[in-house]
Amino acid sequence: MSTPTAVAPGSGASTPAGSNRSLFTRLYTGTGAFAIVANRRKYYLLTLVIVAVCLASILLRGFSFGIDFTGGTKLTMPAGDVDKDRVAAVIEESVGEEPQMVQIVGTGNARIVEVETGFLTTDEIVAAKNAMFEEFQPVTATGETSIQAIGDSARSESWGGQVTKKALVALGVFLVIVFGYIAFRFEWQMSTAAIVALLFDVIVTAGIYSLVGFEVTPATVIGLLTILGFSLYDTVIVFDKVEENTRGLRHTASHTYAEEANLGVNQTLMRSIHTTVIGILPLLSLIVIAVWLLGVGTLMDLAIVQMVGIITGTFSSVFLATPLLVSLKERDPEIKRQTEKVLARREKAEATA
């Protein structure tokens, strides 16, 4: 079941066999050649740095919230062959306020210009619509040039707040259910490690949105919840292999818990990579369709947050969840005794060799 490893006496760190093979050979064979658990302190440090940067950005820079969170006015007009920059300039000239966003959605003759601004008064809306009509002469569905082709609507910031509140409640319920299930199916140490990995995914995804300045919309919040399922799936797959490798380990003196856990990560590493690539490819296609074909901003929001989440979820399941599990398990007196027994046996074997 296990691959022999060379261990420095008393260190608990392993040098996996086959580490001199090529990268792809080590990935596909899953023989434990990547010392992920043995180098867990480095990954903990990397994790802390990433989380610190993301939290600092969230606290200092904040987020770029969409109109559904900030509230405001939305103007729409048939796009024709208009230029977004010119639309933004016309709006700014007419109401004295730069629009928050100007985008063109749809394809062919169904393309529409969407302009989002802060709350506009009735007079400001009339001024903006008149300016847009004079500049672009939009045509209605019946083929007539009319100011009626320009629509307007108000968005309340309370709607976005309600979506966020419900999403946070759903997240809390989700985490409780996940903790209970994994504790029942495996053990509480695995539940704790999985929850920490999920929290890492949420913080890092939110931090990247803050750093890059992606607009946060209700679709972003919904997409953030969906990626937790992917991360949890990947983590449970790894934990299942770890549990299989360590079953009955306390009654043996051949390998430590850390070594068998590291082997489990290696055995599922290629699967994690494949799952990540397969998950990202359709999201890239979705972005291409959203941007160049349909121009649907909601699709873009969903695709970006899920792509970021899949990458962070893969990182956390491999480099955080299992190493953290090992750190928690090594506090167990029985695991400590078993590790000491393994190391003592190896020291004796080296002394008599």
C-alpha positions, 0 to 999 in steps of 0.5 A: 500500500505504501511507498518506502521513505527515508526519514531523518531520525527524530525529525518526522520529515520524510524524503519520498522515494522516486523524488528524482523522477521527472515531474510528470512521472511523479504526478501520474504514479502518485508514489508520494514523491512530493513532500507536501506534508513534510513542508507544511510549515512553508505552506502555512506561511504562504497561506498566512501571507496570502490571507494577510494580503487579501484581508488588508485589501478588503479592509483598506481598499474595499470592494467595487460594488455594483448598482444592486448594492449601492443603488442608482439609476440604470439607462438603456438604449439600442446600441447600434454602432455607438461607442461606450466612451462617447456614451459615458462622455454624453452622460457626464456632460448632461448630468455632471456625473461620470457613470459607474458603468457603461456596457453593451450586451446582446448580439446583432440587432438586439445589442443594448447599451446599459448605463449605470449611475448614482441616483438621478433626479427626474430632471437629471434623467430627462436631461440624460435621455435628451442628450443621448437622443440628440447624440445617437438618435436611437431607433425603436423596435418599430424602426422609428427614431424616438426618445422612447427607445431610451429606458430608465429604471431605479435600483435600490441598494436594499435588494443587494443587501438582502441578497448578501444577508441571505447568502451569509445565512446560507453560508453559515448553515452550509458550514454547520452541515458540512462540519457535521457530515465530515465529523460523522463520516470521518472525524472532527479533525478532518471537519476542522481542516475542511472548514478552515480550507473553505474559509480560506477559499472565501477570504482569498476569492473576496480578496482577489476581487478587492485587489483587482477591482472586479465589480461585486454583483449578486451574481458574484455572491451566488457564484462564491457559494457555488465554488465552496461545493467544488472545494469541499468535493476536492477536499473530501476526495483527498481525505477519503484516500488519507482515511483509507491509507491510515486505517489500522495505522496505530497497530503498525510501525512501518510508516507515520500518519504524516507519511501516509497522509502525504501519500494520500495527497500524492495519490489524488494530486493528478485527479485534483489537477484534472478536475481543476482543468476540466472545471476551468475550460468551460468557464473560459468558454463561458467568458468568451461567450459572455464577452464577445458573443452575448455581452451578458455581464451576469455570465461574466460575473459568474464565470470569473468568481467560479474560476478564481474559486476553483483555483483557490479551492484546489490550492486549499485542498492540497496544500492546506487541508491535509497538512492541517489535518496532520498537525491536528492528528499529531496532537493525539497521544496515540498518534504521537506514540505510533510516530515515536515507535516508527522513528525508534524502529528506524533508528535501531535499523540504521544503527544495526545496518 
